[in-house]
Amino acid sequence: MQPKSAATACAIGRDDREVYCWGYNGWGALGDDTFTSRGSAGAIAEPGPWKAIGAGTYHACAIKETGEAY
């Protein structure tokens, strides 16, 4: 069963250019190699630096400064 709020959010750290995600993680959208949802931001498993990030209810996608997609 899906929780009442199945939202995933992510942001790029201003100083370190790493990606931090929080929220629903039922399908691993938080990128931390777990399926555990969390209420506070945590760094994803793949190191940066990152250029762009986008997240939706069941997914998150990011582009490194080198152009690689994750």
DRENKOLLUM-672747 format. One line per field, with one value per atom (N, C-alpha, C): residue in one letter; atom name; x, y, z; residue number from 1. Coordinates in nm, 2 decimals. Example, Ala and Ser with C-alpha at 12.3 -4.5 7.8 and 13.67 -1.06 7.14 Angstrom:
<sites>
residu <- A A A S S S;
atome <- N CA C N CA C;
x <- 1.32 1.23 1.32 1.28 1.37 1.29;
y <- -0.57 -0.45 -0.33 -0.22 -0.11 0.00;
z <- 0.78 0.78 0.78 0.71 0.71 0.79;
num <- 1 1 1 2 2 2;
</sites>
This chain:
<sites>
residu <- M M M Q Q Q P P P K K K S S S A A A A A A T T T A A A C C C A A A I I I G G G R R R D D D D D D R R R E E E V V V Y Y Y C C C W W W G G G Y Y Y N N N G G G W W W G G G A A A L L L G G G D D D D D D T T T F F F T T T S S S R R R G G G S S S A A A G G G A A A I I I A A A E E E P P P G G G P P P W W W K K K A A A I I I G G G A A A G G G T T T Y Y Y H H H A A A C C C A A A I I I K K K E E E T T T G G G E E E A A A Y Y Y;
atome <- N CA C N CA C N CA C N CA C N CA C N CA C N CA C N CA C N CA C N CA C N CA C N CA C N CA C N CA C N CA C N CA C N CA C N CA C N CA C N CA C N CA C N CA C N CA C N CA C N CA C N CA C N CA C N CA C N CA C N CA C N CA C N CA C N CA C N CA C N CA C N CA C N CA C N CA C N CA C N CA C N CA C N CA C N CA C N CA C N CA C N CA C N CA C N CA C N CA C N CA C N CA C N CA C N CA C N CA C N CA C N CA C N CA C N CA C N CA C N CA C N CA C N CA C N CA C N CA C N CA C N CA C N CA C N CA C N CA C N CA C;
x <- 0.08 0.00 0.09 0.05 0.12 0.09 0.19 0.16 0.07 0.02 -0.07 0.01 0.14 0.22 0.33 0.32 0.42 0.51 0.56 0.64 0.79 0.87 1.01 1.06 1.16 1.22 1.37 1.44 1.58 1.63 1.75 1.82 1.97 2.03 2.18 2.24 2.33 2.40 2.47 2.45 2.51 2.66 2.72 2.86 2.93 2.87 2.94 2.90 2.79 2.73 2.69 2.66 2.61 2.46 2.40 2.25 2.20 2.10 2.04 1.89 1.84 1.70 1.63 1.49 1.41 1.27 1.20 1.06 1.04 0.94 0.90 1.01 1.04 1.15 1.11 0.98 0.93 1.00 1.05 1.11 1.25 1.31 1.45 1.48 1.38 1.40 1.49 1.52 1.61 1.76 1.79 1.93 2.03 1.98 2.08 2.10 2.06 2.07 1.98 1.87 1.78 1.64 1.54 1.40 1.33 1.40 1.35 1.32 1.20 1.16 1.22 1.24 1.30 1.25 1.24 1.18 1.29 1.42 1.52 1.61 1.68 1.77 1.89 1.92 2.04 2.11 2.24 2.31 2.29 2.28 2.26 2.40 2.39 2.51 2.61 2.57 2.66 2.72 2.85 2.92 2.90 2.91 2.90 3.04 3.05 2.95 2.84 2.72 2.60 2.56 2.50 2.46 2.31 2.22 2.08 2.01 1.90 1.82 1.67 1.60 1.45 1.40 1.29 1.23 1.07 1.01 0.87 0.82 0.70 0.64 0.72 0.76 0.82 0.96 1.02 1.15 1.23 1.36 1.45 1.55 1.59 1.70 1.79 1.92 2.02 2.12 2.18 2.29 2.41 2.52 2.65 2.71 2.80 2.86 2.94 2.97 3.04 2.94 2.81 2.71 2.65 2.70 2.65 2.51 2.42 2.29 2.28 2.20 2.18 2.04;
y <- -0.12 0.00 0.12 0.22 0.35 0.44 0.51 0.60 0.72 0.80 0.91 1.01 1.03 1.12 1.04 1.02 0.95 1.04 1.14 1.24 1.22 1.25 1.24 1.38 1.44 1.57 1.55 1.63 1.63 1.78 1.80 1.93 1.91 2.00 2.00 2.10 2.05 2.13 2.25 2.37 2.49 2.48 2.44 2.44 2.32 2.20 2.08 2.01 2.06 2.01 1.87 1.82 1.68 1.68 1.57 1.56 1.50 1.57 1.53 1.51 1.39 1.36 1.32 1.33 1.29 1.26 1.20 1.16 1.01 0.98 0.84 0.77 0.65 0.57 0.43 0.40 0.27 0.20 0.27 0.21 0.25 0.31 0.34 0.48 0.56 0.69 0.79 0.76 0.85 0.83 0.72 0.70 0.67 0.62 0.58 0.43 0.36 0.21 0.14 0.21 0.15 0.17 0.12 0.14 0.20 0.27 0.33 0.47 0.52 0.66 0.73 0.86 0.95 1.09 1.15 1.29 1.40 1.36 1.46 1.43 1.53 1.51 1.42 1.34 1.25 1.25 1.23 1.23 1.10 1.11 0.99 0.91 0.79 0.70 0.74 0.80 0.84 0.97 0.98 1.11 1.21 1.34 1.44 1.48 1.60 1.71 1.70 1.75 1.75 1.88 1.88 2.00 2.02 1.92 1.93 1.81 1.83 1.73 1.75 1.64 1.65 1.53 1.55 1.44 1.45 1.33 1.32 1.22 1.18 1.09 0.96 0.90 0.77 0.76 0.88 0.88 1.00 0.99 1.11 1.09 1.19 1.18 1.30 1.28 1.38 1.38 1.49 1.50 1.55 1.48 1.52 1.64 1.71 1.82 1.77 1.64 1.58 1.54 1.55 1.51 1.38 1.30 1.16 1.17 1.08 1.08 0.97 0.99 0.89 0.88;
z <- 0.00 0.00 0.00 -0.08 -0.09 0.03 0.08 0.19 0.14 0.24 0.20 0.12 0.14 0.06 0.00 -0.13 -0.20 -0.29 -0.22 -0.29 -0.27 -0.37 -0.36 -0.40 -0.32 -0.35 -0.35 -0.43 -0.44 -0.46 -0.42 -0.44 -0.46 -0.52 -0.53 -0.43 -0.35 -0.25 -0.32 -0.27 -0.33 -0.32 -0.21 -0.19 -0.24 -0.22 -0.25 -0.38 -0.45 -0.57 -0.57 -0.45 -0.43 -0.43 -0.47 -0.47 -0.33 -0.28 -0.15 -0.18 -0.14 -0.16 -0.03 -0.03 0.09 0.04 0.12 0.09 0.07 -0.01 -0.04 -0.12 -0.08 -0.14 -0.17 -0.19 -0.22 -0.33 -0.43 -0.55 -0.57 -0.46 -0.46 -0.53 -0.53 -0.60 -0.53 -0.40 -0.33 -0.36 -0.44 -0.48 -0.38 -0.26 -0.16 -0.14 -0.24 -0.24 -0.13 -0.09 0.00 -0.06 0.02 -0.02 0.11 0.19 0.31 0.29 0.31 0.30 0.42 0.40 0.50 0.50 0.61 0.62 0.62 0.62 0.61 0.49 0.44 0.32 0.35 0.26 0.27 0.13 0.13 0.00 -0.08 -0.21 -0.29 -0.29 -0.34 -0.33 -0.44 -0.55 -0.66 -0.63 -0.63 -0.60 -0.72 -0.70 -0.80 -0.85 -0.90 -0.88 -0.99 -0.95 -1.03 -1.09 -1.20 -1.27 -1.26 -1.27 -1.27 -1.21 -1.15 -1.08 -1.11 -1.12 -1.13 -1.06 -0.99 -0.91 -0.92 -0.92 -0.93 -0.82 -0.83 -0.72 -0.71 -0.82 -0.82 -0.88 -0.90 -0.97 -0.94 -0.97 -0.97 -1.07 -1.14 -1.25 -1.23 -1.26 -1.24 -1.35 -1.38 -1.48 -1.41 -1.43 -1.37 -1.45 -1.40 -1.47 -1.59 -1.59 -1.71 -1.82 -1.79 -1.89 -1.87 -1.78 -1.75 -1.68 -1.72 -1.66 -1.55 -1.45 -1.34 -1.31;
num <- 1 1 1 2 2 2 3 3 3 4 4 4 5 5 5 6 6 6 7 7 7 8 8 8 9 9 9 10 10 10 11 11 11 12 12 12 13 13 13 14 14 14 15 15 15 16 16 16 17 17 17 18 18 18 19 19 19 20 20 20 21 21 21 22 22 22 23 23 23 24 24 24 25 25 25 26 26 26 27 27 27 28 28 28 29 29 29 30 30 30 31 31 31 32 32 32 33 33 33 34 34 34 35 35 35 36 36 36 37 37 37 38 38 38 39 39 39 40 40 40 41 41 41 42 42 42 43 43 43 44 44 44 45 45 45 46 46 46 47 47 47 48 48 48 49 49 49 50 50 50 51 51 51 52 52 52 53 53 53 54 54 54 55 55 55 56 56 56 57 57 57 58 58 58 59 59 59 60 60 60 61 61 61 62 62 62 63 63 63 64 64 64 65 65 65 66 66 66 67 67 67 68 68 68 69 69 69 70 70 70;
</sites>
